[in-house]
């Protein structure tokens, strides 16, 4: 199921629509990396500003997928 999650990034509130599975994986990545969920979302937000400006929800999905494919000890 897709749910909206409210987060604050760079000092402003925004909402992210993600499937429960991606939200769960995002939390696991943050835990594994030893950073807060907000910090991880800020990192993803900053990185998406490059040559492929996906919306934030899509950028999170792509980040989690790439993290998982990179073999980061199974998130």
C-alpha positions in Angstrom: 0.0 0.0 0.0 1.3 3.5 -0.8 1.2 5.9 2.2 2.1 9.5 2.5 4.8 10.3 5.0 5.5 13.9 6.3 9.2 14.8 6.6 11.2 17.9 7.1 14.2 18.4 4.7 16.4 21.5 4.5 14.1 23.1 7.0 10.9 22.8 5.1 8.1 20.2 5.4 7.2 17.9 2.5 5.4 14.7 2.0 6.6 11.5 0.3 4.4 8.8 -1.1 6.0 5.4 -0.8 4.9 1.8 -0.7 5.2 0.3 2.8 8.0 -2.0 1.6 10.2 0.9 0.4 9.6 2.9 3.6 10.6 -0.1 5.6 13.8 -0.6 3.5 14.6 3.1 3.8 14.5 2.8 7.6 16.7 -0.2 7.5 19.3 1.6 5.3 19.3 4.6 7.7 19.9 2.2 10.6 22.6 0.3 8.8 24.4 3.6 7.9 24.0 4.9 11.4 22.2 8.1 10.4 18.7 9.4 11.0 16.0 8.8 8.5 15.8 12.6 8.0 19.5 12.7 7.3 19.3 9.9 4.7 16.3 11.6 3.0 18.3 14.9 2.9 21.2 13.0 1.3 19.0 11.5 -1.3 17.3 14.8 -2.0 20.7 16.5 -2.5 21.9 13.7 -4.8 18.8 13.8 -7.0 19.5 17.4 -8.0 22.2 16.1 -10.4 21.7 15.1 -14.0 18.5 13.0 -13.3 16.1 15.2 -11.3 13.6 12.6 -10.3 10.8 13.5 -7.8 11.8 12.7 -4.3 9.6 9.6 -3.9 11.1 8.1 -7.1 14.6 9.1 -6.0 14.1 7.2 -2.8 12.9 4.1 -4.6 15.9 4.2 -6.9 18.3 4.8 -4.0 17.0 1.9 -2.0 17.0 -0.4 -5.1 20.6 0.6 -6.0 21.6 0.1 -2.3 20.1 -3.3 -2.3 21.7 -4.3 -5.7 25.1 -3.1 -4.5 25.0 -6.0 -2.0 25.1 -3.9 1.1 24.7 -6.9 3.3 21.1 -7.4 2.6 19.0 -4.6 4.0 
